[in-house]
Amino acid sequence: MDPPLTCPSCGEALIRHELAGIALATCNDHGRWLSHPEMNRLVEALSMEAKQTTSKARRRVRRLIRTRRARREAANRQRSGLGSFFS
Ligand SMILES: [Zn+2]
């Protein structure tokens, strides 16, 4: 379904355009309008993107924790190695 041709607020003709495959209509005074199915598609696309961003961030944090743990373990090994060298 297409977005409205005229602004539901002021009745002016809307400028039609597309954003990420979603049809939008813009009124200079009242912002963007879109049909209900298009809004659902937009919400779905955004929540999909949010999920991907969240899992990407989780992976990044896990990698960081692993790296820090490995560094700490390496430092501990080095420390204990030096300890036995000096004792
Ligand atoms: Zn308007």
PDB file of the backbone (N, CA, C, O) and the ligand in Angstrom, with CONECT records:
HET     ZN  A 101       1
ATOM      1  N   MET A   1       0.850  -1.202   0.000  1.00  0.00           N
ATOM      2  CA  MET A   1       0.000   0.000   0.000  1.00  0.00           C
ATOM      3  C   MET A   1       0.886   1.252   0.000  1.00  0.00           C
ATOM      4  O   MET A   1       1.921   1.295   0.666  1.00  0.00           O
ATOM      5  N   ASP A   2       0.465   2.257  -0.750  1.00  0.00           N
ATOM      6  CA  ASP A   2       1.248   3.490  -0.854  1.00  0.00           C
ATOM      7  C   ASP A   2       0.921   4.452   0.290  1.00  0.00           C
ATOM      8  O   ASP A   2      -0.179   4.435   0.842  1.00  0.00           O
ATOM      9  N   PRO A   3       1.898   5.285   0.631  1.00  0.00           N
ATOM     10  CA  PRO A   3       1.622   6.313   1.643  1.00  0.00           C
ATOM     11  C   PRO A   3       0.643   7.348   1.085  1.00  0.00           C
ATOM     12  O   PRO A   3       0.400   7.363  -0.122  1.00  0.00           O
ATOM     13  N   PRO A   4       0.077   8.207   1.926  1.00  0.00           N
ATOM     14  CA  PRO A   4      -0.912   9.181   1.434  1.00  0.00           C
ATOM     15  C   PRO A   4      -0.308  10.162   0.428  1.00  0.00           C
ATOM     16  O   PRO A   4       0.895  10.422   0.456  1.00  0.00           O
ATOM     17  N   LEU A   5      -1.154  10.710  -0.470  1.00  0.00           N
ATOM     18  CA  LEU A   5      -0.701  11.676  -1.476  1.00  0.00           C
ATOM     19  C   LEU A   5      -0.655  13.086  -0.912  1.00  0.00           C
ATOM     20  O   LEU A   5       0.145  13.923  -1.330  1.00  0.00           O
ATOM     21  N   THR A   6      -1.530  13.320   0.039  1.00  0.00           N
ATOM     22  CA  THR A   6      -1.562  14.644   0.667  1.00  0.00           C
ATOM     23  C   THR A   6      -1.379  14.498   2.177  1.00  0.00           C
ATOM     24  O   THR A   6      -1.719  13.467   2.758  1.00  0.00           O
ATOM     25  N   CYS A   7      -0.844  15.528   2.792  1.00  0.00           N
ATOM     26  CA  CYS A   7      -0.570  15.493   4.233  1.00  0.00           C
ATOM     27  C   CYS A   7      -1.879  15.375   5.016  1.00  0.00           C
ATOM     28  O   CYS A   7      -2.777  16.200   4.844  1.00  0.00           O
ATOM     29  N   PRO A   8      -1.995  14.358   5.873  1.00  0.00           N
ATOM     30  CA  PRO A   8      -3.209  14.215   6.666  1.00  0.00           C
ATOM     31  C   PRO A   8      -3.419  15.376   7.643  1.00  0.00           C
ATOM     32  O   PRO A   8      -4.528  15.579   8.137  1.00  0.00           O
ATOM     33  N   SER A   9      -2.343  16.147   7.924  1.00  0.00           N
ATOM     34  CA  SER A   9      -2.470  17.274   8.850  1.00  0.00           C
ATOM     35  C   SER A   9      -2.924  18.557   8.164  1.00  0.00           C
ATOM     36  O   SER A   9      -3.838  19.232   8.637  1.00  0.00           O
ATOM     37  N   CYS A  10      -2.263  18.896   7.018  1.00  0.00           N
ATOM     38  CA  CYS A  10      -2.536  20.192   6.396  1.00  0.00           C
ATOM     39  C   CYS A  10      -3.122  20.077   4.983  1.00  0.00           C
ATOM     40  O   CYS A  10      -3.566  21.075   4.414  1.00  0.00           O
ATOM     41  N   GLY A  11      -3.125  18.875   4.420  1.00  0.00           N
ATOM     42  CA  GLY A  11      -3.713  18.681   3.095  1.00  0.00           C
ATOM     43  C   GLY A  11      -2.810  19.063   1.939  1.00  0.00           C
ATOM     44  O   GLY A  11      -3.222  18.967   0.783  1.00  0.00           O
ATOM     45  N   GLU A  12      -1.593  19.494   2.220  1.00  0.00           N
ATOM     46  CA  GLU A  12      -0.633  19.840   1.161  1.00  0.00           C
ATOM     47  C   GLU A  12      -0.157  18.563   0.458  1.00  0.00           C
ATOM     48  O   GLU A  12      -0.145  17.482   1.045  1.00  0.00           O
ATOM     49  N   ALA A  13       0.240  18.719  -0.835  1.00  0.00           N
ATOM     50  CA  ALA A  13       0.783  17.575  -1.561  1.00  0.00           C
ATOM     51  C   ALA A  13       2.088  17.125  -0.907  1.00  0.00           C
ATOM     52  O   ALA A  13       2.917  17.948  -0.518  1.00  0.00           O
ATOM     53  N   LEU A  14       2.256  15.812  -0.794  1.00  0.00           N
ATOM     54  CA  LEU A  14       3.459  15.277  -0.144  1.00  0.00           C
ATOM     55  C   LEU A  14       4.537  14.966  -1.174  1.00  0.00           C
ATOM     56  O   LEU A  14       4.231  14.621  -2.316  1.00  0.00           O
ATOM     57  N   ILE A  15       5.775  15.086  -0.778  1.00  0.00           N
ATOM     58  CA  ILE A  15       6.901  14.696  -1.631  1.00  0.00           C
ATOM     59  C   ILE A  15       7.155  13.216  -1.368  1.00  0.00           C
ATOM     60  O   ILE A  15       7.445  12.813  -0.242  1.00  0.00           O
ATOM     61  N   ARG A  16       7.040  12.406  -2.437  1.00  0.00           N
ATOM     62  CA  ARG A  16       7.202  10.961  -2.261  1.00  0.00           C
ATOM     63  C   ARG A  16       8.641  10.548  -2.522  1.00  0.00           C
ATOM     64  O   ARG A  16       9.272  11.006  -3.474  1.00  0.00           O
ATOM     65  N   HIS A  17       9.144   9.683  -1.669  1.00  0.00           N
ATOM     66  CA  HIS A  17      10.496   9.151  -1.865  1.00  0.00           C
ATOM     67  C   HIS A  17      10.607   7.790  -1.210  1.00  0.00           C
ATOM     68  O   HIS A  17       9.664   7.305  -0.585  1.00  0.00           O
ATOM     69  N   GLU A  18      11.762   7.185  -1.359  1.00  0.00           N
ATOM     70  CA  GLU A  18      11.968   5.851  -0.846  1.00  0.00           C
ATOM     71  C   GLU A  18      13.186   5.836   0.053  1.00  0.00           C
ATOM     72  O   GLU A  18      14.195   6.471  -0.255  1.00  0.00           O
ATOM     73  N   LEU A  19      13.103   5.121   1.154  1.00  0.00           N
ATOM     74  CA  LEU A  19      14.233   5.004   2.061  1.00  0.00           C
ATOM     75  C   LEU A  19      14.387   3.532   2.416  1.00  0.00           C
ATOM     76  O   LEU A  19      13.491   2.934   3.012  1.00  0.00           O
ATOM     77  N   ALA A  20      15.515   2.956   2.051  1.00  0.00           N
ATOM     78  CA  ALA A  20      15.795   1.530   2.303  1.00  0.00           C
ATOM     79  C   ALA A  20      14.644   0.652   1.808  1.00  0.00           C
ATOM     80  O   ALA A  20      14.242  -0.293   2.487  1.00  0.00           O
ATOM     81  N   GLY A  21      14.117   0.969   0.619  1.00  0.00           N
ATOM     82  CA  GLY A  21      13.075   0.158   0.017  1.00  0.00           C
ATOM     83  C   GLY A  21      11.687   0.404   0.588  1.00  0.00           C
ATOM     84  O   GLY A  21      10.736  -0.302   0.252  1.00  0.00           O
ATOM     85  N   ILE A  22      11.574   1.406   1.451  1.00  0.00           N
ATOM     86  CA  ILE A  22      10.278   1.700   2.064  1.00  0.00           C
ATOM     87  C   ILE A  22       9.763   3.039   1.543  1.00  0.00           C
ATOM     88  O   ILE A  22      10.459   4.052   1.598  1.00  0.00           O
ATOM     89  N   ALA A  23       8.508   3.023   1.027  1.00  0.00           N
ATOM     90  CA  ALA A  23       7.930   4.234   0.436  1.00  0.00           C
ATOM     91  C   ALA A  23       7.508   5.200   1.533  1.00  0.00           C
ATOM     92  O   ALA A  23       6.770   4.848   2.453  1.00  0.00           O
ATOM     93  N   LEU A  24       7.998   6.428   1.405  1.00  0.00           N
ATOM     94  CA  LEU A  24       7.672   7.472   2.376  1.00  0.00           C
ATOM     95  C   LEU A  24       7.121   8.682   1.645  1.00  0.00           C
ATOM     96  O   LEU A  24       7.362   8.846   0.449  1.00  0.00           O
ATOM     97  N   ALA A  25       6.388   9.527   2.347  1.00  0.00           N
ATOM     98  CA  ALA A  25       5.905  10.781   1.794  1.00  0.00           C
ATOM     99  C   ALA A  25       6.165  11.854   2.830  1.00  0.00           C
ATOM    100  O   ALA A  25       5.848  11.689   4.008  1.00  0.00           O
ATOM    101  N   THR A  26       6.752  12.965   2.376  1.00  0.00           N
ATOM    102  CA  THR A  26       7.164  13.999   3.322  1.00  0.00           C
ATOM    103  C   THR A  26       6.408  15.302   3.127  1.00  0.00           C
ATOM    104  O   THR A  26       6.245  15.781   2.005  1.00  0.00           O
ATOM    105  N   CYS A  27       5.959  15.855   4.215  1.00  0.00           N
ATOM    106  CA  CYS A  27       5.388  17.205   4.243  1.00  0.00           C
ATOM    107  C   CYS A  27       6.460  18.079   4.871  1.00  0.00           C
ATOM    108  O   CYS A  27       7.043  17.720   5.894  1.00  0.00           O
ATOM    109  N   ASN A  28       6.720  19.229   4.256  1.00  0.00           N
ATOM    110  CA  ASN A  28       7.762  20.110   4.780  1.00  0.00           C
ATOM    111  C   ASN A  28       7.456  20.574   6.201  1.00  0.00           C
ATOM    112  O   ASN A  28       8.368  20.838   6.985  1.00  0.00           O
ATOM    113  N   ASP A  29       6.171  20.672   6.529  1.00  0.00           N
ATOM    114  CA  ASP A  29       5.802  21.166   7.855  1.00  0.00           C
ATOM    115  C   ASP A  29       5.539  20.054   8.866  1.00  0.00           C
ATOM    116  O   ASP A  29       5.759  20.240  10.063  1.00  0.00           O
ATOM    117  N   HIS A  30       5.075  18.908   8.396  1.00  0.00           N
ATOM    118  CA  HIS A  30       4.622  17.879   9.341  1.00  0.00           C
ATOM    119  C   HIS A  30       5.413  16.584   9.303  1.00  0.00           C
ATOM    120  O   HIS A  30       5.020  15.598   9.927  1.00  0.00           O
ATOM    121  N   GLY A  31       6.516  16.574   8.583  1.00  0.00           N
ATOM    122  CA  GLY A  31       7.384  15.401   8.610  1.00  0.00           C
ATOM    123  C   GLY A  31       6.972  14.296   7.672  1.00  0.00           C
ATOM    124  O   GLY A  31       6.269  14.522   6.687  1.00  0.00           O
ATOM    125  N   ARG A  32       7.423  13.087   7.993  1.00  0.00           N
ATOM    126  CA  ARG A  32       7.243  11.954   7.096  1.00  0.00           C
ATOM    127  C   ARG A  32       6.002  11.148   7.433  1.00  0.00           C
ATOM    128  O   ARG A  32       5.659  10.938   8.596  1.00  0.00           O
ATOM    129  N   TRP A  33       5.349  10.708   6.377  1.00  0.00           N
ATOM    130  CA  TRP A  33       4.175   9.850   6.519  1.00  0.00           C
ATOM    131  C   TRP A  33       4.437   8.546   5.798  1.00  0.00           C
ATOM    132  O   TRP A  33       5.120   8.513   4.775  1.00  0.00           O
ATOM    133  N   LEU A  34       3.893   7.480   6.337  1.00  0.00           N
ATOM    134  CA  LEU A  34       3.983   6.206   5.638  1.00  0.00           C
ATOM    135  C   LEU A  34       2.779   5.357   5.998  1.00  0.00           C
ATOM    136  O   LEU A  34       2.151   5.542   7.041  1.00  0.00           O
ATOM    137  N   SER A  35       2.467   4.409   5.096  1.00  0.00           N
ATOM    138  CA  SER A  35       1.301   3.561   5.327  1.00  0.00           C
ATOM    139  C   SER A  35       1.602   2.565   6.442  1.00  0.00           C
ATOM    140  O   SER A  35       2.765   2.340   6.778  1.00  0.00           O
ATOM    141  N   HIS A  36       0.566   1.973   7.012  1.00  0.00           N
ATOM    142  CA  HIS A  36       0.727   1.040   8.116  1.00  0.00           C
ATOM    143  C   HIS A  36       1.602  -0.164   7.749  1.00  0.00           C
ATOM    144  O   HIS A  36       2.507  -0.509   8.510  1.00  0.00           O
ATOM    145  N   PRO A  37       1.354  -0.819   6.591  1.00  0.00           N
ATOM    146  CA  PRO A  37       2.219  -1.957   6.237  1.00  0.00           C
ATOM    147  C   PRO A  37       3.684  -1.545   6.063  1.00  0.00           C
ATOM    148  O   PRO A  37       4.597  -2.289   6.420  1.00  0.00           O
ATOM    149  N   GLU A  38       3.891  -0.342   5.506  1.00  0.00           N
ATOM    150  CA  GLU A  38       5.261   0.145   5.335  1.00  0.00           C
ATOM    151  C   GLU A  38       5.906   0.404   6.695  1.00  0.00           C
ATOM    152  O   GLU A  38       7.101   0.169   6.880  1.00  0.00           O
ATOM    153  N   MET A  39       5.109   0.886   7.637  1.00  0.00           N
ATOM    154  CA  MET A  39       5.631   1.136   8.974  1.00  0.00           C
ATOM    155  C   MET A  39       6.024  -0.186   9.627  1.00  0.00           C
ATOM    156  O   MET A  39       7.055  -0.272  10.293  1.00  0.00           O
ATOM    157  N   ASN A  40       5.198  -1.217   9.434  1.00  0.00           N
ATOM    158  CA  ASN A  40       5.540  -2.535   9.975  1.00  0.00           C
ATOM    159  C   ASN A  40       6.849  -3.047   9.390  1.00  0.00           C
ATOM    160  O   ASN A  40       7.683  -3.610  10.098  1.00  0.00           O
ATOM    161  N   ARG A  41       7.018  -2.840   8.068  1.00  0.00           N
ATOM    162  CA  ARG A  41       8.257  -3.269   7.430  1.00  0.00           C
ATOM    163  C   ARG A  41       9.454  -2.520   8.018  1.00  0.00           C
ATOM    164  O   ARG A  41      10.513  -3.099   8.259  1.00  0.00           O
ATOM    165  N   LEU A  42       9.258  -1.229   8.239  1.00  0.00           N
ATOM    166  CA  LEU A  42      10.326  -0.400   8.797  1.00  0.00           C
ATOM    167  C   LEU A  42      10.701  -0.874  10.201  1.00  0.00           C
ATOM    168  O   LEU A  42      11.881  -1.008  10.522  1.00  0.00           O
ATOM    169  N   VAL A  43       9.691  -1.127  11.032  1.00  0.00           N
ATOM    170  CA  VAL A  43       9.924  -1.585  12.406  1.00  0.00           C
ATOM    171  C   VAL A  43      10.649  -2.929  12.382  1.00  0.00           C
ATOM    172  O   VAL A  43      11.572  -3.162  13.163  1.00  0.00           O
ATOM    173  N   GLU A  44      10.215  -3.816  11.468  1.00  0.00           N
ATOM    174  CA  GLU A  44      10.847  -5.124  11.350  1.00  0.00           C
ATOM    175  C   GLU A  44      12.312  -4.983  10.952  1.00  0.00           C
ATOM    176  O   GLU A  44      13.192  -5.623  11.527  1.00  0.00           O
ATOM    177  N   ALA A  45      12.558  -4.122   9.943  1.00  0.00           N
ATOM    178  CA  ALA A  45      13.932  -3.906   9.470  1.00  0.00           C
ATOM    179  C   ALA A  45      14.795  -3.336  10.592  1.00  0.00           C
ATOM    180  O   ALA A  45      15.947  -3.739  10.753  1.00  0.00           O
ATOM    181  N   LEU A  46      14.248  -2.408  11.364  1.00  0.00           N
ATOM    182  CA  LEU A  46      15.014  -1.792  12.439  1.00  0.00           C
ATOM    183  C   LEU A  46      15.300  -2.782  13.558  1.00  0.00           C
ATOM    184  O   LEU A  46      16.402  -2.798  14.107  1.00  0.00           O
ATOM    185  N   SER A  47      14.307  -3.612  13.902  1.00  0.00           N
ATOM    186  CA  SER A  47      14.543  -4.551  14.999  1.00  0.00           C
ATOM    187  C   SER A  47      15.524  -5.636  14.571  1.00  0.00           C
ATOM    188  O   SER A  47      16.296  -6.140  15.386  1.00  0.00           O
ATOM    189  N   MET A  48      15.490  -5.997  13.270  1.00  0.00           N
ATOM    190  CA  MET A  48      16.459  -6.955  12.737  1.00  0.00           C
ATOM    191  C   MET A  48      17.865  -6.370  12.873  1.00  0.00           C
ATOM    192  O   MET A  48      18.797  -7.047  13.307  1.00  0.00           O
ATOM    193  N   GLU A  49      17.994  -5.099  12.493  1.00  0.00           N
ATOM    194  CA  GLU A  49      19.287  -4.435  12.554  1.00  0.00           C
ATOM    195  C   GLU A  49      19.763  -4.332  14.004  1.00  0.00           C
ATOM    196  O   GLU A  49      20.945  -4.523  14.291  1.00  0.00           O
ATOM    197  N   ALA A  50      18.834  -4.028  14.914  1.00  0.00           N
ATOM    198  CA  ALA A  50      19.184  -3.908  16.328  1.00  0.00           C
ATOM    199  C   ALA A  50      19.686  -5.244  16.857  1.00  0.00           C
ATOM    200  O   ALA A  50      20.653  -5.294  17.617  1.00  0.00           O
ATOM    201  N   LYS A  51      19.018  -6.341  16.447  1.00  0.00           N
ATOM    202  CA  LYS A  51      19.438  -7.676  16.889  1.00  0.00           C
ATOM    203  C   LYS A  51      20.839  -7.983  16.403  1.00  0.00           C
ATOM    204  O   LYS A  51      21.674  -8.494  17.149  1.00  0.00           O
ATOM    205  N   GLN A  52      21.093  -7.657  15.110  1.00  0.00           N
ATOM    206  CA  GLN A  52      22.418  -7.922  14.548  1.00  0.00           C
ATOM    207  C   GLN A  52      23.479  -7.104  15.266  1.00  0.00           C
ATOM    208  O   GLN A  52      24.568  -7.600  15.555  1.00  0.00           O
ATOM    209  N   THR A  53      23.150  -5.829  15.554  1.00  0.00           N
ATOM    210  CA  THR A  53      24.094  -4.963  16.247  1.00  0.00           C
ATOM    211  C   THR A  53      24.381  -5.515  17.633  1.00  0.00           C
ATOM    212  O   THR A  53      25.530  -5.516  18.075  1.00  0.00           O
ATOM    213  N   THR A  54      23.339  -5.990  18.330  1.00  0.00           N
ATOM    214  CA  THR A  54      23.500  -6.525  19.674  1.00  0.00           C
ATOM    215  C   THR A  54      24.386  -7.763  19.655  1.00  0.00           C
ATOM    216  O   THR A  54      25.282  -7.894  20.490  1.00  0.00           O
ATOM    217  N   SER A  55      24.146  -8.683  18.704  1.00  0.00           N
ATOM    218  CA  SER A  55      24.957  -9.902  18.707  1.00  0.00           C
ATOM    219  C   SER A  55      26.392  -9.597  18.297  1.00  0.00           C
ATOM    220  O   SER A  55      27.328 -10.251  18.756  1.00  0.00           O
ATOM    221  N   LYS A  56      26.561  -8.589  17.419  1.00  0.00           N
ATOM    222  CA  LYS A  56      27.912  -8.176  17.040  1.00  0.00           C
ATOM    223  C   LYS A  56      28.641  -7.608  18.268  1.00  0.00           C
ATOM    224  O   LYS A  56      29.809  -7.916  18.505  1.00  0.00           O
ATOM    225  N   ALA A  57      27.937  -6.779  19.038  1.00  0.00           N
ATOM    226  CA  ALA A  57      28.534  -6.167  20.234  1.00  0.00           C
ATOM    227  C   ALA A  57      28.876  -7.250  21.258  1.00  0.00           C
ATOM    228  O   ALA A  57      29.925  -7.198  21.901  1.00  0.00           O
ATOM    229  N   ARG A  58      27.972  -8.241  21.405  1.00  0.00           N
ATOM    230  CA  ARG A  58      28.243  -9.341  22.346  1.00  0.00           C
ATOM    231  C   ARG A  58      29.503 -10.089  21.959  1.00  0.00           C
ATOM    232  O   ARG A  58      30.345 -10.408  22.799  1.00  0.00           O
ATOM    233  N   ARG A  59      29.618 -10.371  20.622  1.00  0.00           N
ATOM    234  CA  ARG A  59      30.811 -11.090  20.152  1.00  0.00           C
ATOM    235  C   ARG A  59      32.068 -10.279  20.448  1.00  0.00           C
ATOM    236  O   ARG A  59      33.094 -10.826  20.854  1.00  0.00           O
ATOM    237  N   ARG A  60      31.972  -8.959  20.239  1.00  0.00           N
ATOM    238  CA  ARG A  60      33.125  -8.088  20.453  1.00  0.00           C
ATOM    239  C   ARG A  60      33.546  -8.124  21.929  1.00  0.00           C
ATOM    240  O   ARG A  60      34.734  -8.219  22.240  1.00  0.00           O
ATOM    241  N   VAL A  61      32.549  -8.048  22.839  1.00  0.00           N
ATOM    242  CA  VAL A  61      32.848  -8.056  24.272  1.00  0.00           C
ATOM    243  C   VAL A  61      33.483  -9.393  24.660  1.00  0.00           C
ATOM    244  O   VAL A  61      34.455  -9.429  25.414  1.00  0.00           O
ATOM    245  N   ARG A  62      32.919 -10.503  24.133  1.00  0.00           N
ATOM    246  CA  ARG A  62      33.464 -11.830  24.450  1.00  0.00           C
ATOM    247  C   ARG A  62      34.920 -11.941  24.000  1.00  0.00           C
ATOM    248  O   ARG A  62      35.772 -12.474  24.713  1.00  0.00           O
ATOM    249  N   ARG A  63      35.186 -11.415  22.782  1.00  0.00           N
ATOM    250  CA  ARG A  63      36.543 -11.450  22.250  1.00  0.00           C
ATOM    251  C   ARG A  63      37.486 -10.653  23.158  1.00  0.00           C
ATOM    252  O   ARG A  63      38.604 -11.080  23.446  1.00  0.00           O
ATOM    253  N   LEU A  64      37.004  -9.477  23.604  1.00  0.00           N
ATOM    254  CA  LEU A  64      37.801  -8.610  24.469  1.00  0.00           C
ATOM    255  C   LEU A  64      38.117  -9.315  25.780  1.00  0.00           C
ATOM    256  O   LEU A  64      39.248  -9.257  26.262  1.00  0.00           O
ATOM    257  N   ILE A  65      37.115  -9.986  26.362  1.00  0.00           N
ATOM    258  CA  ILE A  65      37.309 -10.703  27.631  1.00  0.00           C
ATOM    259  C   ILE A  65      38.339 -11.811  27.436  1.00  0.00           C
ATOM    260  O   ILE A  65      39.228 -12.006  28.265  1.00  0.00           O
ATOM    261  N   ARG A  66      38.199 -12.538  26.315  1.00  0.00           N
ATOM    262  CA  ARG A  66      39.160 -13.622  26.029  1.00  0.00           C
ATOM    263  C   ARG A  66      40.581 -13.088  25.920  1.00  0.00           C
ATOM    264  O   ARG A  66      41.517 -13.663  26.477  1.00  0.00           O
ATOM    265  N   THR A  67      40.736 -11.968  25.186  1.00  0.00           N
ATOM    266  CA  THR A  67      42.052 -11.370  24.984  1.00  0.00           C
ATOM    267  C   THR A  67      42.658 -10.943  26.315  1.00  0.00           C
ATOM    268  O   THR A  67      43.835 -11.183  26.584  1.00  0.00           O
ATOM    269  N   ARG A  68      41.814 -10.290  27.161  1.00  0.00           N
ATOM    270  CA  ARG A  68      42.324  -9.817  28.453  1.00  0.00           C
ATOM    271  C   ARG A  68      42.742 -10.983  29.335  1.00  0.00           C
ATOM    272  O   ARG A  68      43.772 -10.944  30.008  1.00  0.00           O
ATOM    273  N   ARG A  69      41.897 -12.042  29.312  1.00  0.00           N
ATOM    274  CA  ARG A  69      42.192 -13.220  30.130  1.00  0.00           C
ATOM    275  C   ARG A  69      43.515 -13.845  29.670  1.00  0.00           C
ATOM    276  O   ARG A  69      44.358 -14.223  30.484  1.00  0.00           O
ATOM    277  N   ALA A  70      43.674 -13.943  28.351  1.00  0.00           N
ATOM    278  CA  ALA A  70      44.896 -14.542  27.806  1.00  0.00           C
ATOM    279  C   ALA A  70      46.115 -13.709  28.202  1.00  0.00           C
ATOM    280  O   ALA A  70      47.168 -14.244  28.547  1.00  0.00           O
ATOM    281  N   ARG A  71      45.943 -12.375  28.144  1.00  0.00           N
ATOM    282  CA  ARG A  71      47.054 -11.488  28.511  1.00  0.00           C
ATOM    283  C   ARG A  71      47.424 -11.648  29.989  1.00  0.00           C
ATOM    284  O   ARG A  71      48.595 -11.702  30.364  1.00  0.00           O
ATOM    285  N   ARG A  72      46.351 -11.721  30.823  1.00  0.00           N
ATOM    286  CA  ARG A  72      46.576 -11.843  32.261  1.00  0.00           C
ATOM    287  C   ARG A  72      47.276 -13.173  32.560  1.00  0.00           C
ATOM    288  O   ARG A  72      48.195 -13.232  33.377  1.00  0.00           O
ATOM    289  N   GLU A  73      46.830 -14.228  31.894  1.00  0.00           N
ATOM    290  CA  GLU A  73      47.432 -15.536  32.126  1.00  0.00           C
ATOM    291  C   GLU A  73      48.887 -15.557  31.676  1.00  0.00           C
ATOM    292  O   GLU A  73      49.746 -16.160  32.320  1.00  0.00           O
ATOM    293  N   ALA A  74      49.144 -14.885  30.558  1.00  0.00           N
ATOM    294  CA  ALA A  74      50.522 -14.812  30.055  1.00  0.00           C
ATOM    295  C   ALA A  74      51.391 -14.046  31.040  1.00  0.00           C
ATOM    296  O   ALA A  74      52.531 -14.426  31.305  1.00  0.00           O
ATOM    297  N   ALA A  75      50.826 -12.935  31.591  1.00  0.00           N
ATOM    298  CA  ALA A  75      51.569 -12.127  32.556  1.00  0.00           C
ATOM    299  C   ALA A  75      51.840 -12.937  33.819  1.00  0.00           C
ATOM    300  O   ALA A  75      52.930 -12.869  34.388  1.00  0.00           O
ATOM    301  N   ASN A  76      50.830 -13.710  34.255  1.00  0.00           N
ATOM    302  CA  ASN A  76      50.997 -14.550  35.446  1.00  0.00           C
ATOM    303  C   ASN A  76      52.077 -15.597  35.230  1.00  0.00           C
ATOM    304  O   ASN A  76      52.902 -15.864  36.103  1.00  0.00           O
ATOM    305  N   ARG A  77      52.045 -16.185  34.027  1.00  0.00           N
ATOM    306  CA  ARG A  77      53.061 -17.199  33.706  1.00  0.00           C
ATOM    307  C   ARG A  77      54.453 -16.594  33.766  1.00  0.00           C
ATOM    308  O   ARG A  77      55.398 -17.186  34.287  1.00  0.00           O
ATOM    309  N   GLN A  78      54.543 -15.367  33.199  1.00  0.00           N
ATOM    310  CA  GLN A  78      55.831 -14.697  33.159  1.00  0.00           C
ATOM    311  C   GLN A  78      56.317 -14.392  34.579  1.00  0.00           C
ATOM    312  O   GLN A  78      57.479 -14.600  34.930  1.00  0.00           O
ATOM    313  N   ARG A  79      55.343 -13.877  35.398  1.00  0.00           N
ATOM    314  CA  ARG A  79      55.673 -13.544  36.791  1.00  0.00           C
ATOM    315  C   ARG A  79      56.164 -14.784  37.540  1.00  0.00           C
ATOM    316  O   ARG A  79      57.195 -14.758  38.212  1.00  0.00           O
ATOM    317  N   SER A  80      55.394 -15.875  37.405  1.00  0.00           N
ATOM    318  CA  SER A  80      55.773 -17.080  38.154  1.00  0.00           C
ATOM    319  C   SER A  80      57.088 -17.646  37.604  1.00  0.00           C
ATOM    320  O   SER A  80      57.867 -18.244  38.345  1.00  0.00           O
ATOM    321  N   GLY A  81      57.327 -17.456  36.316  1.00  0.00           N
ATOM    322  CA  GLY A  81      58.588 -17.894  35.719  1.00  0.00           C
ATOM    323  C   GLY A  81      59.755 -17.124  36.312  1.00  0.00           C
ATOM    324  O   GLY A  81      60.783 -17.705  36.660  1.00  0.00           O
ATOM    325  N   LEU A  82      59.584 -15.783  36.428  1.00  0.00           N
ATOM    326  CA  LEU A  82      60.626 -14.953  37.007  1.00  0.00           C
ATOM    327  C   LEU A  82      60.847 -15.322  38.465  1.00  0.00           C
ATOM    328  O   LEU A  82      61.978 -15.360  38.951  1.00  0.00           O
ATOM    329  N   GLY A  83      59.721 -15.599  39.166  1.00  0.00           N
ATOM    330  CA  GLY A  83      59.800 -15.977  40.593  1.00  0.00           C
ATOM    331  C   GLY A  83      60.695 -17.192  40.766  1.00  0.00           C
ATOM    332  O   GLY A  83      61.563 -17.220  41.638  1.00  0.00           O
ATOM    333  N   SER A  84      60.475 -18.196  39.925  1.00  0.00           N
ATOM    334  CA  SER A  84      61.281 -19.407  40.104  1.00  0.00           C
ATOM    335  C   SER A  84      62.731 -19.156  39.700  1.00  0.00           C
ATOM    336  O   SER A  84      63.658 -19.791  40.203  1.00  0.00           O
ATOM    337  N   PHE A  85      62.899 -18.198  38.763  1.00  0.00           N
ATOM    338  CA  PHE A  85      64.266 -17.876  38.352  1.00  0.00           C
ATOM    339  C   PHE A  85      65.062 -17.257  39.508  1.00  0.00           C
ATOM    340  O   PHE A  85      66.237 -17.558  39.720  1.00  0.00           O
ATOM    341  N   PHE A  86      64.338 -16.340  40.277  1.00  0.00           N
ATOM    342  CA  PHE A  86      65.037 -15.624  41.358  1.00  0.00           C
ATOM    343  C   PHE A  86      65.109 -16.411  42.651  1.00  0.00           C
ATOM    344  O   PHE A  86      65.926 -16.096  43.517  1.00  0.00           O
ATOM    345  N   SER A  87      64.264 -17.438  42.803  1.00  0.00           N
ATOM    346  CA  SER A  87      64.244 -18.116  44.107  1.00  0.00           C
ATOM    347  C   SER A  87      65.331 -19.176  44.209  1.00  0.00           C
ATOM    348  O   SER A  87      65.453 -19.839  45.239  1.00  0.00           O
TER     349      SER A  87
HETATM  350 ZN    ZN A 101       1.496  18.885   6.431  1.00  0.00          ZN2+
END
